[in-house]
């Protein structure tokens, strides 16, 4: 079913775009085969690595597949618009003939959009500055800076050179604390060990803290948690730490992911906050934003999440919002708590397209509300 769904845009393009073109039958057949190959990128990924989540092709081929798949999707959308306009014209009277030139122009636009979207997806993201006020924040933490990284999806598409560039840019920012809110990898430890090695050089005065995302559970959860710790990151699995600055205190809590499978701890915010000093503001790290209102009810002051990739493409973000309680990108005020949903430092290499929802290195400056 998964592969059929991803094949539907290609079938639409073949039947409504390619077939009406004034081309020899063999040329149409060749284009149709190319489109079907591109539409089944995830099937080829499964053959290459045993998982649709982890394409183990050379990076240029992963980029090419994403561009071709993106071009198919954009061309299918343009074809739907053309069909709608054609139908409307027919309803008001008169026949409609669509010249091949219009179709070729549509193909060019779709190809350019796909190229821009892939480029936006795979770049090392720019810095985004966000100021967030927290009620009851000790004055010692006014101006405190946190760098949020999330959804790095370190993989063949985001390999060691990309990870190194992200770490180098992060190191130049003079941050007090670094948090990584899940989905660091795509692939088992044996394949990604060298690609994640630059994370060892993430440094901040108050440390580097990490929580799992759903993808950690797909590729050997316990092995990855232990490896993150070996790289010098502090893993927050349903627990908290107290940050202290000149007798001012701030609680940093983290929970596991809702995708936790049998044998692994499910997210438990109550357990994460157990023993936290009363009256001290809480910052919660939770990979998925969907339970943010529950965190607000338990007195959390700020929740940092990822997972949605910001919806990746304007318009498509509405679908991501429906799957995440309407919380998909940016800042939300929920019952006295601020939720920040990060667009992601990277994204899943199986759909590496961004238009209007850019990736980000997010520097959060805390202020007394």
C-alpha positions as CSV (number, residue, x, y, z in Angstrom):
1,X,0.0,0.0,0.0
2,X,2.8,2.4,0.9
3,X,4.5,2.0,-2.5
4,X,1.1,2.2,-4.3
5,X,0.4,5.6,-2.6
6,X,3.7,7.0,-3.7
7,X,3.2,5.7,-7.2
8,X,-0.2,7.5,-7.7
9,X,1.4,10.9,-8.6
10,X,3.5,9.1,-11.3
11,X,0.4,7.3,-12.7
12,X,-1.4,10.7,-12.9
13,X,1.5,12.3,-14.7
14,X,1.8,9.3,-17.1
15,X,-1.9,9.2,-18.1
16,X,-2.7,12.9,-18.0
17,X,0.6,14.6,-19.0
18,X,2.8,12.2,-20.9
19,X,0.2,10.3,-22.9
20,X,-1.4,13.3,-24.6
21,X,2.1,14.6,-25.8
22,X,2.8,14.5,-29.5
23,X,5.7,12.0,-29.1
24,X,6.5,8.6,-30.6
25,X,5.1,5.7,-28.5
26,X,8.6,4.5,-27.6
27,X,9.5,7.9,-26.2
28,X,6.4,8.0,-24.1
29,X,7.1,4.5,-22.9
30,X,10.7,5.5,-21.9
31,X,9.5,8.5,-20.0
32,X,6.8,6.4,-18.3
33,X,9.4,3.9,-17.1
34,X,11.6,6.7,-15.8
35,X,8.7,8.2,-13.9
36,X,7.7,4.8,-12.4
37,X,11.4,4.2,-11.3
38,X,11.5,7.6,-9.6
39,X,8.1,7.1,-7.9
40,X,9.3,3.9,-6.4
41,X,12.3,5.4,-4.7
42,X,11.2,4.1,-1.3
43,X,11.0,0.5,-2.7
44,X,14.6,0.8,-4.0
45,X,15.6,2.1,-0.6
46,X,14.1,-1.0,1.0
47,X,16.1,-3.2,-1.4
48,X,19.3,-1.3,-0.6
49,X,19.1,-1.4,3.2
50,X,16.0,-3.5,4.2
51,X,14.2,-0.3,5.2
52,X,12.3,2.5,3.4
53,X,13.7,4.8,6.2
54,X,17.4,4.3,5.4
55,X,18.4,4.6,1.7
56,X,22.0,3.4,1.5
57,X,22.7,4.7,-2.0
58,X,25.6,7.0,-2.7
59,X,24.7,10.6,-1.7
60,X,24.4,11.9,-5.3
61,X,21.9,9.1,-6.1
62,X,19.8,9.9,-3.0
63,X,19.8,13.6,-4.2
64,X,18.8,12.5,-7.7
65,X,16.0,10.3,-6.5
66,X,14.6,13.1,-4.3
67,X,14.7,15.6,-7.2
68,X,13.0,13.1,-9.5
69,X,10.4,12.2,-7.0
70,X,9.8,15.9,-6.1
71,X,9.5,16.8,-9.8
72,X,6.8,14.1,-10.2
73,X,4.9,15.4,-7.2
74,X,5.0,19.0,-8.3
75,X,4.1,18.1,-11.9
76,X,1.1,16.0,-10.7
77,X,-0.1,19.1,-8.7
78,X,0.3,21.3,-11.8
79,X,-1.5,18.8,-13.9
80,X,-4.4,18.7,-11.5
81,X,-4.6,22.5,-11.7
82,X,-4.5,22.3,-15.5
83,X,-7.3,19.7,-15.5
84,X,-9.4,21.8,-13.2
85,X,-9.0,24.9,-15.4
86,X,-9.8,22.8,-18.5
87,X,-12.9,21.4,-16.9
88,X,-14.1,24.8,-15.9
89,X,-13.5,26.1,-19.4
90,X,-15.6,23.2,-20.8
91,X,-18.4,23.9,-18.4
92,X,-18.8,27.5,-19.5
93,X,-18.8,26.4,-23.1
94,X,-16.2,25.6,-25.8
95,X,-13.6,23.0,-26.4
96,X,-10.1,23.2,-25.0
97,X,-6.9,22.1,-26.6
98,X,-3.8,22.2,-24.5
99,X,-0.6,22.8,-26.6
100,X,2.4,20.7,-25.9
101,X,4.3,23.9,-25.2
102,X,2.2,24.5,-22.0
103,X,3.0,20.9,-20.9
104,X,6.7,21.4,-21.5
105,X,6.6,24.6,-19.5
106,X,4.9,22.8,-16.6
107,X,7.6,20.1,-16.7
108,X,10.3,22.9,-16.5
109,X,8.6,24.6,-13.6
110,X,8.2,21.3,-11.7
111,X,11.8,20.4,-12.3
112,X,13.0,23.8,-11.1
113,X,10.8,23.7,-8.0
114,X,12.1,20.2,-7.1
115,X,15.7,21.4,-7.5
116,X,15.1,24.4,-5.2
117,X,13.3,22.2,-2.7
118,X,16.1,19.6,-2.6
119,X,18.7,22.3,-2.2
120,X,16.7,23.9,0.7
121,X,16.4,20.5,2.4
122,X,20.1,19.4,2.3
123,X,21.9,22.7,3.1
124,X,23.5,23.4,6.5
125,X,20.7,25.5,7.9
126,X,21.0,29.2,8.8
127,X,20.7,30.5,12.3
128,X,17.3,31.4,13.6
129,X,17.0,33.6,16.7
130,X,14.0,33.3,19.0
131,X,13.3,35.1,22.3
132,X,11.0,33.3,24.7
133,X,9.7,34.7,28.0
134,X,9.1,32.3,30.9
135,X,7.1,33.2,33.9
136,X,9.1,32.9,37.1
137,X,12.4,32.6,35.3
138,X,15.2,33.6,37.8
139,X,16.9,36.8,36.8
140,X,20.1,34.9,36.7
141,X,18.8,33.1,33.6
142,X,17.6,36.2,31.8
143,X,19.5,36.2,28.5
144,X,20.4,32.5,28.9
145,X,20.9,30.9,25.4
146,X,19.9,27.5,24.3
147,X,20.8,26.0,20.9
148,X,18.1,23.5,19.7
149,X,19.1,20.9,17.2
150,X,16.5,18.4,16.1
151,X,15.8,15.9,13.3
152,X,19.3,15.7,12.0
153,X,18.6,12.4,10.3
154,X,22.3,11.7,9.9
155,X,22.4,9.3,6.9
156,X,23.9,8.9,3.4
157,X,22.1,12.2,2.6
158,X,23.4,14.0,5.7
159,X,26.9,12.3,6.1
160,X,30.0,13.1,8.2
161,X,30.9,16.3,6.2
162,X,27.4,17.7,6.8
163,X,27.4,16.8,10.5
164,X,30.9,18.4,10.9
165,X,29.6,21.6,9.2
166,X,26.6,21.8,11.6
167,X,28.9,21.2,14.6
168,X,31.3,23.8,13.4
169,X,28.6,26.4,13.0
170,X,27.1,25.5,16.4
171,X,30.5,26.0,18.1
172,X,30.8,29.6,16.9
173,X,27.6,30.7,18.6
174,X,28.7,31.0,22.2
175,X,25.7,29.1,23.5
176,X,25.1,28.3,27.2
177,X,23.3,25.0,26.6
178,X,22.7,22.6,23.6
179,X,19.6,20.4,23.4
180,X,19.0,17.8,20.7
181,X,15.4,16.8,20.5
182,X,15.4,13.5,18.7
183,X,15.7,11.7,15.4
184,X,19.5,12.2,15.2
185,X,20.0,9.2,12.8
186,X,18.7,7.1,10.0
187,X,20.5,3.7,10.0
188,X,22.0,1.3,12.5
189,X,25.1,2.2,14.5
190,X,27.3,0.0,12.4
191,X,26.6,2.1,9.3
192,X,26.4,5.5,10.9
193,X,29.2,5.4,13.5
194,X,31.6,7.6,11.4
195,X,28.8,10.0,10.3
196,X,27.8,10.9,13.9
197,X,31.4,11.1,15.2
198,X,31.5,15.0,14.8
199,X,28.7,15.2,17.5
200,X,31.4,14.4,20.0
201,X,32.7,18.0,19.5
202,X,29.4,19.7,20.5
203,X,30.3,21.8,23.5
204,X,28.4,24.2,25.8
205,X,29.2,25.4,29.3
206,X,26.1,23.7,30.8
207,X,26.4,20.6,28.6
208,X,24.7,18.9,25.7
209,X,21.4,17.0,26.4
210,X,19.6,14.6,24.0
211,X,16.3,12.8,24.0
212,X,15.2,10.0,21.6
213,X,12.9,10.6,18.6
214,X,10.8,7.9,16.8
215,X,13.6,7.0,14.4
216,X,15.9,5.9,17.2
217,X,13.5,3.0,17.9
218,X,13.8,1.8,14.3
219,X,17.5,1.3,14.3
220,X,18.6,-0.2,17.6
221,X,17.4,2.1,20.4
222,X,19.6,0.9,23.2
223,X,22.7,0.9,21.1
224,X,22.1,4.4,20.0
225,X,21.3,5.7,23.5
226,X,24.5,4.3,24.8
227,X,26.5,5.7,21.9
228,X,25.1,9.2,22.4
229,X,26.2,9.0,26.0
230,X,29.7,7.8,24.8
231,X,29.8,10.9,22.5
232,X,29.5,13.1,25.6
233,X,25.8,13.9,25.4
234,X,23.6,13.5,28.4
235,X,20.5,11.3,27.7
236,X,17.3,12.4,29.3
237,X,14.9,9.4,29.4
238,X,12.0,10.4,31.6
239,X,14.2,12.3,33.9
240,X,15.4,15.8,34.7
241,X,18.4,17.8,35.7
242,X,18.6,21.1,37.6
243,X,20.6,23.8,36.1
244,X,22.1,26.2,38.6
245,X,23.4,29.7,38.0
246,X,24.4,31.9,40.9
247,X,21.8,30.2,43.1
248,X,19.1,30.7,40.4
249,X,17.6,27.3,39.3
250,X,16.0,26.0,36.1
251,X,14.7,22.4,35.5
252,X,15.5,20.7,32.2
253,X,13.4,17.6,31.7
254,X,13.2,15.1,28.8
255,X,10.9,12.3,27.9
256,X,11.1,9.3,25.6
257,X,9.1,9.2,22.4
258,X,5.5,8.1,21.8
259,X,6.8,5.5,19.4
260,X,8.6,3.6,22.2
261,X,8.2,-0.1,21.4
262,X,7.7,-3.1,23.8
263,X,10.6,-3.4,26.1
264,X,11.4,0.4,26.1
265,X,10.1,3.0,28.5
266,X,7.1,4.9,27.2
267,X,7.1,8.7,27.7
268,X,6.3,9.6,31.3
269,X,6.3,13.3,32.1
270,X,5.3,12.7,35.7
271,X,8.3,10.5,36.2
272,X,10.5,13.0,34.5
273,X,9.4,15.7,36.9
274,X,9.4,13.6,40.0
275,X,11.7,15.2,42.7
276,X,12.0,18.5,40.8
277,X,12.3,21.5,43.2
278,X,9.0,23.2,43.6
279,X,8.4,26.6,42.1
280,X,11.3,26.3,39.7
281,X,10.5,26.8,35.9
282,X,10.6,23.7,33.8
283,X,11.9,23.4,30.2
284,X,10.7,20.1,28.6
285,X,12.3,18.3,25.7
286,X,9.7,16.2,23.9
287,X,10.3,15.1,20.3
288,X,6.7,15.1,19.3
289,X,4.5,18.2,20.0
290,X,1.1,16.4,20.1
291,X,1.0,16.1,23.9
292,X,2.0,19.7,24.6
293,X,-1.3,20.7,26.3
294,X,-0.8,17.9,28.9
295,X,2.7,19.3,29.6
296,X,1.2,22.8,30.1
297,X,-1.4,21.3,32.5
298,X,1.5,19.9,34.6
299,X,3.2,23.3,34.9
300,X,5.9,23.2,32.2
301,X,6.9,26.7,31.2
302,X,8.6,25.9,27.8
303,X,8.4,22.8,25.6
304,X,10.9,22.3,22.8
305,X,9.9,19.8,20.1
306,X,10.6,18.8,16.5
307,X,9.3,15.8,14.5
308,X,7.1,17.6,12.0
309,X,10.0,19.1,9.9
310,X,7.7,22.2,9.8
311,X,5.5,20.4,7.3
312,X,8.3,20.7,4.7
313,X,6.2,22.4,2.0
314,X,3.6,25.2,2.4
315,X,0.3,23.5,2.0
316,X,1.6,20.1,2.9
317,X,2.1,21.5,6.4
318,X,-1.6,21.3,6.9
319,X,-1.5,17.5,6.7
320,X,1.4,17.5,9.2
321,X,-0.6,19.7,11.5
322,X,-3.6,17.3,11.5
323,X,-1.3,14.5,12.6
324,X,0.2,16.6,15.5
325,X,-2.8,18.2,17.2
326,X,-2.5,21.3,14.9
327,X,1.1,22.0,16.1
328,X,3.5,22.0,13.2
329,X,5.9,24.9,13.1
330,X,7.1,27.8,15.3
331,X,5.8,29.2,18.5
332,X,2.5,28.4,20.2
333,X,1.0,29.7,23.5
334,X,-0.9,26.9,25.3
335,X,-2.5,27.5,28.6
336,X,0.4,29.5,30.0
337,X,3.1,27.4,28.4
338,X,5.2,28.3,25.3
339,X,5.7,25.5,22.8
340,X,8.3,25.8,20.1
341,X,8.1,23.4,17.3
342,X,11.4,23.4,15.4
343,X,11.3,22.9,11.6
344,X,14.3,20.6,12.0
345,X,18.1,20.8,11.3
346,X,17.5,18.3,8.5
347,X,14.8,15.8,7.6
348,X,14.1,12.2,6.5
349,X,16.1,11.4,3.4
350,X,13.1,9.6,1.9
351,X,11.3,13.0,1.3
352,X,14.0,15.6,1.3
353,X,12.1,18.6,-0.1
354,X,11.5,22.0,1.5
355,X,9.6,25.0,0.1
356,X,8.6,27.8,2.5
357,X,9.4,25.8,5.6
358,X,13.2,26.2,6.0
359,X,15.5,24.1,8.2
360,X,17.0,25.9,11.1
361,X,19.7,26.1,13.8
362,X,17.6,27.6,16.5
363,X,19.2,29.9,19.2
364,X,16.6,30.5,21.9
365,X,17.2,33.3,24.3
366,X,15.3,33.1,27.6
367,X,13.7,36.2,29.1
368,X,11.9,36.9,32.3
369,X,8.2,37.1,31.3
